[in-house]
């Protein structure tokens, strides 16, 4: 049987793959997507989206306990974990079928099965009905990543969970250990802690959320501890002893090993790229620590083969993958004005309570890069809207180049900062200076006014603090 021919074959249908496919189809190319499991990938089915749905439930639960503060009455407050999970799965399901509809609408051929690349320009797909051969002028790898498993800390789905088990929990944890305090670990710690789990977070680095600005990390730690979490920094889980009813964790801290008992452990120690079984080594694709090495335009070095999203390395964010997908589709279609992504222009968002969001350089990284910096800060407690919302805990911090006024970085913690950060992202993309931001009129009363005040503060001009 002759191979079916396409202009582009995309392997993987996550936020990188399906967006690349749609954009390529919009540009008049014949496109196929190969997906082995769920349309929408991990992000939509087992990551970004269902976790946000669960965190929304815990946020509402937390607010219900504060009803009295708002002059409201709510008695016998409780939750149904199964119903929380069911809602989360429903949200994921709705969006997954939305992706299916978008691919169909854009006339993208979807082939469910496992893809390999036996030779340049060829894709072989193992489906339920046998093997399907495809030919393509261009191939886009968007196979994503999975949870990293450390020896001795492997998940079993019963006592030790990955993010997937934590999204469909067999029970509510009583005493929970979360290994790793990056976005995934801290979001699950936040969710289960809010629902009443006695939660301990172990982080090998010297602070929680280690990629964030040091001041934001310190603020976050204080907030988490106030909520009852135990945070162990510069600590390492050496091994886990498992029994039917508990897990004993051997935690090394300050040179000594302590043992602590838990009924549930969530391992969130990073991710590894899905590079195996694709035939990449035989093609001569360079792989570095489970990630495909690419240039700024996501080219792998093998003509016609691109890699986008998590498989192409940090930052491991859905919006980075989508943007790369559009860029590569436009490159393949021969569009002229295609710009590579600047990693510093990509915002990171963590949906714990309080939320954390940032873009660009931290204060320390800016100084390390040789900048003379001006730093501005503004606390939530100085903002009318934050107080009216009952959310007076938080901070906005901005870092500028003292010489040029360029916005080098912005860092926030507090209510809705994951929505606010985009103001600074747009500012950076437009090469905004401190002067432009100072001259911008921010609406009142909004949380966004703090973004203005933080800029003013960097230049000794803050009004409300």
Secondary structure by P-SEA (a helix, b strand, c coil): cccccccbbbccccaaaaaaaaaaaaaccbbbbbbccccccccccccaaaaaaaaaaaaaaaaaaaccccccccccccccaaaaaaaaaaaaaaaaaaaaaaaaaabbbbbbbbbbbccccbbbbbccccbbbbbccbbbbcccccccccccccccccccccccccccccccccbbbbccccaaaaaaaaaaaaaccbbbbbbccccccccccaaaaaaaaaaaaaabbbbbccccccbbbbcccccccccccccbbbbbbbcbbbbccccccccccccccccccccccccccccccccccccccccccccccccccaaaaaaaaaaaaaaaaccccccccccccbbbbbccccbbbbccccaaaaaaacccbbbbbbbccccaaaaaacccccbbbbbbccccccccccccccccccccaaaaaaaaaacccaaaaaaccccccccaaaaaaaaaaaacccccc
